[in-house]
Amino acid sequence: MEITTNPRGKFSIQIKYVLTVSISDYYYMVLREEWGFPSFSSECPICGGSNCCVRIGYYYRYVLSLEEEILLLIPIARYLCKRKNKPKIEDKTFSLLPDCLIPYMQPTIDTLMQVIGNKLIKKKTNEEIVSLFYYQIYEVKLNISSSTLRNYYELFEQTAQKIKTFLREREKDDYPEQVLHSLIDVYWYLSEFQDPQYGKGPGSCSLWYHESLGGYRNNAYFLFGTPSQFRY
Ligand SMILES: [Zn+2]
């Protein structure tokens, strides 16, 4: 069950925010007010105007990370567009979602991949995977069950469809690409992804996918999960 305290109104978009530190470092730096958020003073992501958007605080959402052994309520910065330019879209606010996170899901991309690896490669049962979480994370609010895992598998299947379609489209543009058939193919493709600009691993593949489709300026899809702008 997804727990989120996002109080956003009807019109808000989520923008991928590239972190160069771990999610727990981000968390502690924001809490200590040591984190410098971008001002977007030269270009508002919503209307393109200069000196337009202002930061209006945070919403909080849970982040579950096996690699960092945490379940934390993470602050997500929100901004308001003051309409300096005539916007192309209705949204009035946007938020910066750290790039290792998945919209409306607790696990980080790496944690989701660990779950999928345990399921598809190591052939672990749901019960074994659930106990892995309880073994690694000591947090009373941790609430993982087989049905949580089924949501994760469903999300991964959607991700697999997106990357397969994307690679097929690129192939038409004469990029020689690996053809992915099974979910296991997709798992290995994401795990072994490497790009000189975006780096290694599933999170890097997710950024590469998003940016190749034009990023927030082009209202691009996320490879993992569905951000608020695509939920109606
Ligand atoms: Zn604006």
Boltz pocket constraint, residues with backbone or C-beta under 6 A from the ligand:
constraints:
  - pocket:
      binder: B
      contacts: [[A, 44], [A, 45], [A, 46], [A, 47], [A, 48], [A, 49], [A, 52], [A, 53], [A, 80], [A, 81], [A, 82], [A, 83], [A, 84], [A, 85]]
      max_distance: 6.0
